[in-house]
Structure formats: structure tokens, C-alpha cells
Amino acid sequence: MWDDFEDEDPDFEDDGDFDFQKEQDKIYKHPLMKKAKEIVGLTRALVGSLDEARKELYGGIMMEDAMVMSAKFAGAESVPDYVIKMEKAVLMKIHAKSLNSMTYQLAMEETHAEEHLELLRTAIEEYRKLFIEWVRGFDPNQKFDDGWGIFTD
């Protein structure tokens, strides 16, 4: 069955300019990605310490928020298009704010010591500062109309 597929795409021309490993390293060594991964670890630890009811109620949302922050960053860094970068940046911001809000919900329910929640809040604040610098680097001249009219003139 799999023999029907060719090993190489004849329409794909490798011009030798694209270095996948170099691009991947650039993404995963970026300070914003490193901070996002730290946030995933802190979130995983907090969710892991929740009782079963709260884990079911909040755990999935919190882990999704943390993981989307790094996934959308990787997607934004892999394209030059300003519109796509901005779309992904907005989603990153929404999920970071949601995760931060969850720390206050957990504090109200007195599920964790405040210092544990503050660790995650501090990491999110550091992420926010890195995020601002990252977004400033977007080139608004590198945009293509995607037909939805967002972030276009």
C-alpha cells in the first residue's frame, strides 16, 4: 500500500537555502519559547497538585493555555507574514491572560500556597515583557491579505 507513494516529491525543488534544523533551533532557543516552556512546567506542577475535582474543572484549561502559548509562538516564528504573526500573537496573549486569571481563581479557592501561585504569575509577567519585545520586531510591510480584513490597512 505504501509503495504507491514516492520517496520524494518531484514538484519540490530544494534550493539548498532552507536549513530546517537551524530554523528549529532558532525557535526553541528563543527566550520567549524558553519562558513558555517554563510556564508549561510550572502549570503542570500546579495542575498535578490539584484535587481530582479541581483538576477536572481547571486542569485541562490551564494546560491548554500554557501549551498554546508555545505552539502559537512556534507557528508565528516560522512565517514572515505580519498578519499571521499578529493572529498568533493575539492568541498567545489571550491564553497567557487566561492562565494568569486561573491563578487568582485558585487563590480564592485556597487550593495552593500563595508562593506557588506567585511563581506562575511571575513567569507569566516575564513572558509578557519578552512578548512585547518580540511583537515590536514584526515587520508590518511583510503582510499579505488573507481575505479576512484583520491587521490590514
N, C-alpha and C positions, 0 to 999 in steps of 0.2 A: 504494500500500500504506500509506504513512504518512499519507495523507489521512484514514484511518479514525480517527485519534486527534485529539481536540480539543486546542486550544492551552492551554486552562485546565481545571482540574478543577472541575466545578460544585459538588462537595462541600467544596472548600477555601474557607474563609472567611478572608480576610486582614483581621485586625483592626487592622492597622497598627502593632501594638506590637512585633513582631519585626523587628529590623534585622540581617539576615544578615551584612552587611559589618562591622558593629560587633562582632558575636559572633566572627566570624573574626579580626578584628584583636585582640580580647581574648585569643584562644587563641595566636596567633602572636607576640604581643608579650610574653607571659608569660615571666618569667625561666626557668622550668623548660623551656619549649619552646625558648627560645633556647639553653639549655645542651644540650638533647637534640640540636638541630641541629648544634651544635659537635661533639658526640660522633660524630655521623654523619660529619662531615667528617674528623675525626681517624681514625676507623675506616677510612674509605675510603682514606685515605693509607697507613695501615698495611697494609691488605689489598693495595693496589696494589703495595706493595714486596715482597710475599712471592714466593718462588719458586713455580713452577707447581704443584708437588706440595702445598705447604702452602696455597696459595691454594685449591686444590680441596678440601683437607681442612678448613680452618678458615674460609676467606673467606666462604662463604655463611652459616655460623652467626654469624660476627661481624657481618656486615652486617644479618642478620635481627635480632639482639639490639639493635643500635643503632637500627634503624628502628622496631621495635616500641615502643621507649621513647617516641618522639614520637607515633606513631599512637595508642597507648592513652591518652596524655595528652589528645590532641585529643578522643577519644571520651568520656573522663571529664569534661572541661570542658564538653561540650555537653549534659549532662543534670544535673538536680538530685538524682537518686536516689542515696542513700548506698550502697546495695548495689551498684549498677553502678559507682559511683566506686571503691569498695573492690576489686571484682573487677579492674578495670583497673589500680589501684594495685599490687595483688599481682603482676600480670603484668609491670608496669614494673620492680618490684623484682627479680623473678626474672631478667629479661633483663639488667638492669644488673649484677647479681652474676655472671651467666654471662660477660658481656663482660669484666668485671674479671678473672675467673679465666683467661680466654684470654690476657690479657697475661702472666700468670705462666707459662702453658704455653709461650708464645713465648719468654719469657726463659730457660726451662730448655733450650729448643732452640737458644738463642743465635742467633735469627733477626734481632734488632734490637738497636741500642744501647739500653741501659737508659734513657737520657734520653727516647727516643722513646716507649717503653712507659709511662714515668712521666707523660708529658703526658696520655695517655689515662686513666691511673689517677687523676690529679689532677682531670681533668674529671668523671670518674665520682664522685669524692668530693664535689666541689662540687654535682653533680646530687643526690647523696644528701641533702645538707644542705637544698637547696631542696625536695626531695621531702618531707622531714619537715615542713617548714613548711606546705607545700601540703596534706598529708593532715590536719594539725591543723585546717584550715579547713573540713573536711567537716561537714555538719550531720547528725548521726545521727537527728534527728527527721524528716528527709526521706527515709524509706525505705519501699519497697513490697515486699511479699513476692513474690518471683519463682517461688516453688514449689520452690526447691532448698534452703532452710533455712540458707543461709550468711549470716552477718552480720545475723541476725535474733535477736530476744530469745526 
